[in-house]
Amino acid sequence: MMSPVGTGAGSMYVYSATNVRLAELSLSYDVPIAKVVPWVKGLHIAFTGRNLLMFYCKAPFDPELTASTATGFAGMDYFMLPSMRNIGFSARVNF
């Protein structure tokens, strides 16, 4: 049995999954607040982001969101949703 990749109309929807991205970035800081507010022992704040930047992507879609990783559909564009960017903030206070 021949694979549909590279033959017929399906070959127009097969792309390389080569990409370079900033997958996750986390910045945190321990605020020295004990000198200002004596009843607080510590304050830790953090910012986290995922899928922030795609430096290079050979395919016209996000290769990590392909519909299937099976042999027959690897790298095929099948009307996928765009990838999501997540940004978060956290604060931890120690009393």
C-alpha positions as CSV (number, residue, x, y, z in Angstrom):
1,M,0.0,0.0,0.0
2,M,1.3,3.4,-1.0
3,S,1.3,6.3,1.5
4,P,-0.8,9.3,0.5
5,V,2.0,11.7,1.4
6,G,3.7,13.0,-1.7
7,T,1.2,11.7,-4.2
8,G,-2.0,13.2,-5.7
9,A,-3.9,16.1,-4.3
10,G,-2.9,15.3,-0.7
11,S,0.7,16.3,-1.4
12,M,-0.3,20.0,-1.7
13,Y,-1.4,20.0,2.0
14,V,1.8,18.4,3.5
15,Y,4.3,20.8,5.1
16,S,7.6,20.5,7.0
17,A,7.2,20.8,10.8
18,T,10.5,22.7,11.1
19,N,10.1,25.5,13.6
20,V,12.0,27.5,16.2
21,R,9.9,29.1,19.0
22,L,10.1,30.6,22.5
23,A,8.0,27.9,24.1
24,E,8.0,29.2,27.7
25,L,9.4,32.1,29.6
26,S,9.1,32.7,33.3
27,L,10.3,35.7,35.3
28,S,10.1,35.8,39.1
29,Y,11.3,38.0,41.8
30,D,11.4,37.8,45.7
31,V,10.3,41.3,46.9
32,P,12.1,42.4,50.1
33,I,9.0,43.6,51.8
34,A,9.8,42.4,55.3
35,K,11.6,45.6,56.1
36,V,8.6,47.7,55.1
37,V,5.7,45.5,56.4
38,P,7.0,43.5,59.4
39,W,4.1,41.1,59.6
40,V,4.8,39.8,56.1
41,K,7.8,37.5,55.9
42,G,8.1,37.3,52.2
43,L,6.5,38.2,48.8
44,H,7.2,36.2,45.6
45,I,5.8,37.4,42.3
46,A,6.1,35.6,38.9
47,F,5.1,36.2,35.3
48,T,4.8,33.2,33.0
49,G,4.1,33.0,29.3
50,R,3.8,30.1,26.9
51,N,3.9,30.2,23.0
52,L,5.1,33.8,23.1
53,L,7.0,34.0,19.9
54,M,7.6,31.9,16.8
55,F,11.0,32.8,15.4
56,Y,10.8,30.5,12.4
57,C,8.0,28.2,11.1
58,K,8.2,26.5,7.7
59,A,4.6,25.5,7.7
60,P,1.7,28.0,7.4
61,F,0.3,26.6,10.7
62,D,1.6,25.5,14.2
63,P,3.1,22.0,13.6
64,E,2.5,21.1,17.3
65,L,-1.3,21.2,16.7
66,T,-1.5,18.8,13.8
67,A,-4.6,16.6,13.7
68,S,-2.7,13.4,13.9
69,T,0.8,12.1,14.3
70,A,0.1,8.8,12.5
71,T,2.1,7.8,9.4
72,G,-0.7,8.7,7.0
73,F,-1.5,12.2,8.3
74,A,1.8,13.4,9.7
75,G,2.3,17.1,8.8
76,M,-1.0,17.5,7.1
77,D,-3.0,20.8,7.4
78,Y,-6.6,19.8,8.2
79,F,-8.3,23.2,9.0
80,M,-6.6,23.5,12.5
81,L,-7.2,26.2,15.0
82,P,-4.4,28.7,15.6
83,S,-2.1,28.0,18.6
84,M,-2.9,29.8,21.8
85,R,-0.7,32.2,23.7
86,N,-0.9,31.9,27.5
87,I,0.2,34.6,29.9
88,G,-0.1,34.3,33.7
89,F,0.8,36.1,36.9
90,S,1.2,34.6,40.4
91,A,1.9,36.1,43.8
92,R,2.8,34.2,46.9
93,V,2.8,35.9,50.3
94,N,4.3,34.3,53.5
95,F,3.0,35.6,56.8
